[in-house]
């Protein structure tokens, strides 16, 4: 057996556990813009986790909603890790109604077909990365062959059903417009999605006052309303049907619902509203669920949750208006984006963060980690986190090093011989409440009485700019070296967010309009140009124009779209360098005072243009 | 990218992305997160791919860059993960467990080169392109990693 075969045989057994589904990303994408708002941060974390669970469990149902055949799912061990290659059979329920309805019968037939069709994924692999032609009519269903399309048509014709034609994301405050006032005051819906016929689903939370949850905590749930007459291919894995204690209950608005209290960490609320069917997948049960809920629930809590929805507001079904939903979503996003970010507590209460962009707790962790590495003599790991190019000052003179490898020969003289002194000075005064890390307004932080200076070189990346002892030093070249004599003035005004944003949007305009000459003039030179065809150095705008068609001409619109989607620049700690669009663009103020682009990268890495710093 | 293509890409390359992320990050949990993030980027990707190979390289490039960002930015998380031993899969043979152990004991920069060379079967030139490294650097790292594996695994790892 060759080494390659040995390696492949071994690491083919290393597999992840996460299930990736298109549907989850559809919701997650529309939530992305909310991430920076503290008020929603916790909720979004929960949503992400819920989505993960929904994938893993794919859950809902009771006896009259059970699909006739159990469904196969991956086996999960005690730690929640999927056991590769092992499947087990679980009870599934239809979200479309009781089992004898046309919708649920259709779902059962489709599931039975799907269970045996393309079981090893060979067909979908053969189709590869090309459009199938089935997207327009079957875009809301997993249909990728004519045989699947034919089967689906056969089923919906047999049961007199139609197919979903469009789906739209609904943001939290848009639900009343999209589906009516069906949530009680203790109910918080997160974003979800709605179909053209009024079928919708979302994750949410509810504050309860009943039983053991009184006064604290929330219950997490997933809410589904399926409207009759349209085929819906969603089924829910409920594990073992016999785990549920079931009873009928008249909810606060007079609607009769079926409640199922799970023996473990799931419960159900089912309501047949005639023209639609409601399923609430409650993410806790008698055992509780650490991830999704405050604790276990009993009958009282489940009944209170059932009382929290106004089912009668959901019937008769009112078909949603897509334009109205889109307009309401846009208003909601605008409101969120106008909220000032200054309210973030980390910025107002942490002076080190304000001055350096590094939270005090993060700085402490960094210092401890660096001290540990220095003390242990982990030379390469220390060298890896220095800023390059750097100047090394040792007894033999001053030298420039451009990489960790070039620095390592000097390591012992600069750091190694002071290993214990440095690490002790970094840590001995460091306590959880009173840090000896400080910043003098330069944008960098210092520890060990000025022996070590560190800071952000790009968003959230910490690097060491200076390590200096009585005998030797290594300092970032190009103005990065900081001493204790550095000025005390704040110096963040070099590049403002507004200026950066305006520059980026202007750049996007130039790209869209193919203003090749102006774009070339914005780049810093010499510039390294990388394309699939090779790598070159352009020393002037004129030289760069020769590569324009291979770079911006080949993929500029995607880049400009990315910039427009996220035109907020991220400034470095000194306000002298900025990035945007997830690092696709880097720019700074040049010596002549104008802004210049240091690097641009196409989103699929097909090409890049990068300032090529002169090598010593 | 439409749903069918996306699903096919997940089917075909999820393990590739996971394995590569695991080689870089050394943590099953972080590698799972990387899989989720990389396919999110694929989901958002508006361009097309010039065939399967292009898609595969794109995914690997995004994976490597995402993982590097994680290693660079998340000091707290990284510190924790260094202190915790990753969960070890159960292997069919003792020699496989030994190889896994020795590979994961190597620094990240050697692990990723091993993965791309031995598992994904890229040439050193291709690895250099994917990792933004010179060919000589890739060769050096590969050579050192091989040497280390030979030292630790003895006859289970052949001379090359």
Interface residues (C-beta under 8 A of the other chain):
Chain A: X2 X3 X4 X6 X7 X8 X9 X10 X11 X12 X13 X14 X15 X16 X17 X18 X20 X21 X22 X25 X28 X29 X79 X81 X121 X124 X125 X127 X128 X129 X130 X131 X132 X134 X135 X139 X142 X143 X144 X361 X362 X365 X366 X368 X369 X380 X459 X460 X461 X462 X555 X558 X561 X603 X604 X605
Chain B: X2 X3 X4 X5 X6 X7 X8 X9 X10 X11 X12 X14 X15 X18 X19 X22 X28 X31 X32 X33 X35 X36 X39 X40 X43 X44 X45 X46 X47 X49 X51 X52 X55 X58 X61 X62 X69 X72 X73 X74 X75 X76 X78 X79 X87 X89 X91 X92 X95 X96 X99 X100 X103 X107 X114 X115 X118 X119 X121 X146 X156 X157 X158 X160
